């Protein structure tokens, strides 16, 4: 997996409200990060380190997943 590409695609999918894609990308990135995969650069600007990026990416994925599941309804 390319976590940076997945993160960038997740942000794009959120902006487009493509909830199926949001769910797929957030699930995949959470799985990657949960298996100790390296995090994407979650915030542009100053390099605050991998721990910061990991926590921001985890929180972002969880938020995105909740929004997608809310939008898709109980069947997802």
ABEGO torsion letter per residue (X at the ends): XBAAAAAAAAAAAAAAGBAAAAAAAAAAAAAAAAAGBBBBBABBEBBAEAAAAAAAAAAAAAAAAAAAAAAAEAAX
